[in-house]
Amino acid sequence: MEELISIVVPVYNVERYLDKCVQSIVDQTYKKLEIILVDDGSTDKSGTICDNWKEKDSRVKVIHQKNQGVSTARNTGVKNSTGIWITFSDNDDYMDPDLIENLYKSAKENNADIAVGGHFVTTFYKEFEVSPEKSFVTDSEEMILRLYSGKGQTFVWGKLFKKNLFDDIKFPDGKIGEDVAVLYRLFDKAERISNIDKAGYHWIQRATSLGHRKFGRNKVVVIDFLEDMEKMVMEKYPNILDEIERFILVETAVYALLCYKNNFKEEYKVLIDKLRLRIKRNLKNPKIKLKWRVKTILIGYLGFARFYRTPEI
């Protein structure tokens, strides 16, 4: 018997793209859906568009709230959802018709708590697919390693979660980088995670998209989220700690460079101090090979992460 799946869509000022997003959800081949549109204080016609969809399809629920940001909008959606499973969509992206069916089928066949799908990336000039070569099932440790060592995407969309995983997990209200803050905690709680070799979510990279707005001071909080994740890995998954630390080193260098370019002096100083400590710790690690030591030194001197590849141990 099919189980109810909730789909949460935070909505803010996307009147040009919202219909395509919601239409792609309504048209899913998996029909037992609860579609929750959270209008986060839109000042354009987005709120009206949400209400129109509620009139068209009984599966659509609409919640209007004052503008509080995407994290709070997602929390509102999760709180008001009643599905056994839950997934998310950004308000200017869209799904292939069989995305939810494929994710649900993979989760059930593999007795998984989370199903992860591939996705398409649409930029200003091309589209390409990001998917594993073949489907596989893994555990929390391996999934955290894949995501936070440059081998995966740290987004909650394109994934299907058992709703009870969110019982004690919330997106950080009023902050961005919310996916980074919660995804590792969700994977930590899952016993099995299935990954499918098929893309079905279309991530549209527009200048106005949440992930592509101008770099601001508020984005530096992502490093804090990664450091919180690092503490959990240190306690529960020490076997992958070295690789996670190197990933955070590179991210710290990237964010420091962005702060420098934007003249965020205070944030730049904090990140550079953190970067120096991480470089020293990495260079003292006896398991790191010469190739990565050279890259670490280059990152430290140049503040640039293009030299990074997944290191060998």
N, C-alpha and C positions, 0 to 999 in steps of 0.2 A: 504494500500500500504506500502511495506517495505521501511524503511528509511535507509540512508547510515550510517554505523557505521565504525568509524576509530579505528584501533588498532595500538598503538605505541609501538615499540620494540627498546629500546636502545641496541646497539650491541658493544661489545668490547672483542676481543680475546677469542671467544668461539667456535672455529672451530669444536670441538668435539661434541657440543650439539646443535648448531644452526639449523641444518637441522630438527631435531626432533621438536624443538620449532615452526619453521615456518610451517612445515608440518601439525602440529596440528591446526594451524590457518587457513591454506588453506582448510583443510578438514571440517571446520565448516558447520553444516547443515544450518545455516543462511548465505546466499551467498552474500548479498549486502554489501561487505566489502571494505574498503580501508586499506591496510596493509602497514604501514610506518616503514621501517627498517632504523634506524639512525646509521650508522657506525661511531663510535666515535674514529676515528683514530686507528683502529685495526692494529697490526703489524703481525698478523698471516693471515690465509686465510679467515677470517670472511668477509672481504669486498668483496672478490670474490664470496663467497657463497651467499651474499646478491644480487649481480648482477645476479648470475645464477637464483635465484628465480624470479627476475624481468623479465627475459627472459621466464620463464616457465608460469607465471601467470600475466595477465594484471592488476590485482588488487594490485599488489605489487609496491610500490614506494621505491626507495633507495636514501638516502641522505648520502654523505660522508663528514665528517668534521674532523678537527683536534681534538685531544683528549682534552676534556674539562670536562669530568665527566658525570655521569648518569643524574644529574639534568638538565644540559644544553642540553643533548641529548633529554631528554623528552620534554623540552621547544621547541626545534627545531621541534620535531614531532607534538606537539600541534599546533604550529604556521603554519605548512604546511598541517594540516589536513583540510578536507572539509566536514566531516560527521556531521550529526545532533547529533549523539551520539559518545562518545569516551571511550575507555578502554585501558589498558596497560598490557604488559606481560614482565617479565624479560627474558633475552635472553637464559637462561639455564633451564627454566621451560617449561611446556606444558599444553594444555587444552584438556578436553574431547570434543568430536565432537559437543555436544549440549549445551555447556556452553553459548555462545553468544545468541543463540535462547532462552534459559531459562531466561537469564537476561533481554533480550528485552521484552519477553512476560510478565514477572512480572512487569516491569516498565510501560508498556502500559496498562495492565489490572488494575493496581492500581493507574494510573495517577501520577506516581512518577517521580521525577527528578533524582533519583539515585536508582539503583538496586544493592543489595549486595548479593553475593553468598557465599556458604561455600567453603572449600578447603581441599585438602589432603596435609599432611606434610610427606615428605619422608626423613627420616634420614639415617644415615649410617647402621642402623640395623632394622628399622621397618617403616611401613607406618600407619598413622591414620588419621581419618577424623575430621575436625572441622566445625561443622554446627549447627544451632539452631535446637531444637527438632521439631519445626513447623514454617511454614512461617508466617510472620507478617509484618505490615506496621506501621511506626512510624514517629515521627517528628524530627526536628534538635536537640532539647534539649535531648531527650531520646537517640538518636544515639551517640551524643557526650559523654554522660554519659557511655554508653555501651563500647565505644571504649577506653575511657581514665579512666576507673575504673577497668581495668583488665578483661573485659568481651568480648573484641573484638580484632581484628587484625588491626593494624595501617598501612596497605599497600594499595596502589591504585590498585594493580592488583586484579582480581576477582570481580571487581565492574564495573558497567556501568554508565557513567555520561552523562547528557545532556551537549553538548559541550559548550553552552553559560555560564555554570558555571565557565569556565576558562577565561572569558573575562577580568577579572582584577586580576587573580591569576596565579602566576608563581612558579615553583619549584626554590628553592634558589640556584643560580648558584655557583658552586665551593664548595658546602657543601654537606655532607652526612646527612642521617636522613631526606631526603627530603619529604618522605611520611608524617611524623609527622608534618612537617611545613605547609602542604597544606590541609590535609584531613579534619581537623576540620573546616577550612574556607569553604570548599566545602559543608560539611554537614550544616553549618550555612546558606548557601544560598539556600538550598533545602527546599521546603515546605513539601514534602512527600518522604520518603525513604522506599522502599520495601526490605524485606529480605527473601531469599528463603532457604528452608530446604534441599537443595541438593548441594553437592560439585561437582565442575567441573574443578577447577584449581589445578594443581599439583605443589606445592612448593617444589623444590628439594634442600635440605640442604647439599651442598657440602662445602668442606674446602675453595674452591675458590669463592664461591658465595658471592655476595655483602654483604649480611647480616651476613656472618659468617667469615669475615676476622678478623685478629688479632685486638684487641682493640687498638685504637690510640688516640692521643690527639684530633684529628679532630672530634671524636664521641661525645665529651662533649657538642658540640653545640646543641645536642638534648634537653638538659635541658633548654637552651635558648628558643627553639621552644615551649616547654611545658609551660614555663613561659609566653610567648606571648599568648598562648591559654588560660592560666589562667586569664589573663587580660580581654580577650573577654568574658569569662564565668562570671567574676565578674560583668561586665557591662550588659550583655544580659540574662544570665541564672543563677541568684543568688541562685536559689533553689538547684542546683547541685554543688555549689561551694565547700562545705565541702568535698564531696567525691572526687572531682577533686584534691583538695589540698592534701588529704591523698595519692592519687595515685602518685602525684609529689614528695611527701615526700619519698615514697618508691623508686621511680626511682632515686632520688638524692642520697639516701643511696647506691644503687647499683652502680651507676657511681663513687661515692666517693671510694667505696671499690675497684673497678677496677683501678682507678687512683693510689690508694695506692699500689696495687699489681704490677703495672707497673712502680712505682717510678716516677709518674708525680706529683712532689711536689707542683708546683704552682697551678695546676688544683685541686689537692686534697684539698689544703687549702681553695680555693674559695668555693668548694662544701661543705666542712665541715662547713664553716661559714653559708652557706645557710641552711644546714641541721639543725644546732642548732636553727636558727630562726624559722624554720618550726616546729620543735619539741615543742618549747615553745608555739607557736601559737595553735598547736593542743591540747596540754595539758590544755590550758586555755579555750578551746571550751566547754561550758557546755552541749552541745548535745551529746558529745562523751561518750560512755559507758566505764565501767571499763576495759572490755576485750581489747578494742582497746588502752586504755591508757597504759596498760601493754605492749602491742606489740610495741607501740611507744617508750617507754622507752628502750625496748630490742633492737630496731633498732638503737636508739641513742648510746647505749653502745657498741653494737657488730658490727654495720655497716653492718648488714646482713638482707635481706628482706624475708627470708623464713617463717617468722612468720606472713606474711601478708595474710589476707583473706578479702573479701569485708566486711567492718565493718557494724554493725547495728546501726541505729540511732533511 
